[in-house]
Amino acid sequence: MRPNKYLNHLTPAHMAKRKDLEGQEQQALFIWMHTRYRTLYDCAFHVPNGGHRHVAVAKKLKGEGVKAGVPDILILQPRGGYHGLAIEFKATPPKDAAVSSSQLEWINRLAENGYMAVVCKGFAAAKEAITQYANLPIDSH
């Protein structure tokens, strides 16, 4: 097998897997939510829309209903007149990524349909949003 001429300049440090800071912060958020707001945690989940996938897998998932821009975290417990809380989660600045147009469209669409929908940059911002939501009265069915 011939060596790849495009990779010759890369050292092992360059080739190391990039840290998923957003994922690490989001994981810490779910641990915090589990200990602090168990009833919200029990109704919360992560939507694994991001990441790199093989083209065939991406097509299959799209056919099954995966849509670009859906917020990362959904908490499906009605409170304070909202149907639930949707969070588009980004890493803490300056390590955060830009919010895409499809993500903004989803945030706006959910807000128009009765959800509290927010973009949170980092653990602290998401913790604050969840705390504010947790302090709203639970809606009776």
C-alpha positions in Angstrom: 0.0 0.0 0.0 1.4 3.4 -1.0 1.5 6.1 1.7 -0.9 8.9 1.3 1.1 11.9 0.2 -1.5 14.3 1.7 -1.0 12.8 5.2 2.8 12.9 5.2 3.0 16.3 7.0 0.6 15.3 9.8 2.1 14.2 13.1 0.3 11.8 15.5 -0.9 14.9 17.5 -2.6 16.3 14.3 -4.2 12.9 13.7 -5.6 12.5 17.3 -9.4 12.6 17.5 -10.7 16.0 18.1 -12.3 16.4 21.5 -16.1 16.6 21.6 -16.3 19.5 24.0 -20.0 20.1 23.2 -20.7 16.4 23.9 -18.8 16.5 27.2 -20.6 19.6 28.4 -24.0 18.1 27.4 -23.2 14.9 29.3 -22.3 16.9 32.4 -25.6 18.8 32.0 -27.6 15.5 32.0 -25.7 14.3 35.1 -26.5 17.6 36.8 -30.2 17.5 35.7 -30.5 13.9 37.0 -29.3 15.0 40.5 -31.1 18.4 40.6 -34.3 18.1 38.6 -35.2 14.4 38.4 -38.7 14.9 37.1 -37.4 17.0 34.2 -34.5 14.5 33.6 -37.1 11.7 33.3 -38.8 13.5 30.5 -35.6 14.7 28.8 -33.6 13.2 25.9 -30.9 14.1 23.4 -31.7 14.1 19.7 -28.6 12.6 17.9 -28.9 14.5 14.7 -25.3 15.7 14.4 -22.1 13.9 13.6 -20.6 12.4 10.5 -22.3 9.4 9.0 -21.8 7.2 6.0 -24.0 8.6 3.1 -26.1 5.4 3.0 -26.8 5.7 6.8 -27.6 9.4 6.5 -30.1 8.6 3.6 -31.7 5.9 5.7 -32.1 8.1 8.7 -33.5 10.9 6.6 -36.1 8.5 5.2 -37.0 7.5 8.8 -37.7 11.1 9.7 -34.4 12.7 10.9 -34.5 16.4 10.1 -31.6 18.9 10.1 -31.7 21.5 12.8 -33.9 19.8 15.4 -32.7 21.0 18.8 -30.2 18.8 20.7 -32.2 18.5 23.9 -35.9 18.1 24.4 -37.7 18.1 27.8 -41.3 16.9 27.2 -42.9 18.1 30.5 -45.4 20.9 30.2 -44.8 23.8 32.5 -45.9 27.4 32.8 -48.1 27.2 29.7 -45.3 25.7 27.5 -45.6 22.2 26.0 -41.9 21.5 26.9 -38.4 22.9 26.6 -36.2 22.6 23.5 -32.5 23.5 23.8 -30.1 23.9 20.9 -26.9 23.2 22.8 -23.5 24.6 21.8 -20.2 24.4 23.6 -19.0 27.2 25.8 -17.5 30.1 23.8 -15.0 30.4 22.3 -15.3 26.7 21.5 -18.9 27.0 20.3 -20.1 26.4 16.8 -22.3 28.8 14.9 -26.1 28.3 15.0 -27.2 27.2 11.6 -30.2 28.6 9.7 -32.0 25.2 10.1 -31.4 25.3 13.8 -32.8 28.8 14.1 -35.8 27.8 12.0 -36.6 24.9 14.4 -36.2 27.1 17.5 -38.6 29.6 16.0 -41.0 26.9 14.8 -41.1 25.3 18.2 -41.6 28.7 20.0 -44.5 29.5 17.6 -46.1 26.1 18.6 -46.0 26.6 22.3 -42.6 25.4 23.4 -39.9 27.3 25.3 -37.2 27.0 22.7 -33.7 28.5 23.3 -30.1 28.4 22.1 -27.7 27.8 25.0 -23.9 28.3 24.7 -22.4 26.1 27.3 -23.2 24.2 30.4 -23.9 27.3 32.5 -26.4 28.8 30.0 -28.2 25.5 29.7 -28.3 25.0 33.4 -29.8 28.5 33.8 -32.5 27.8 31.1 -33.4 24.5 32.8 -33.6 26.1 36.2 -35.9 28.8 34.9 -38.1 26.2 33.3 -38.1 24.0 36.4 -39.3 27.0 38.4 -42.4 27.3 36.3 -45.6 25.7 37.6 -46.3 22.1 36.3 -49.3 22.1 34.0 -52.1 19.8 34.9 -53.5 17.6 32.1 
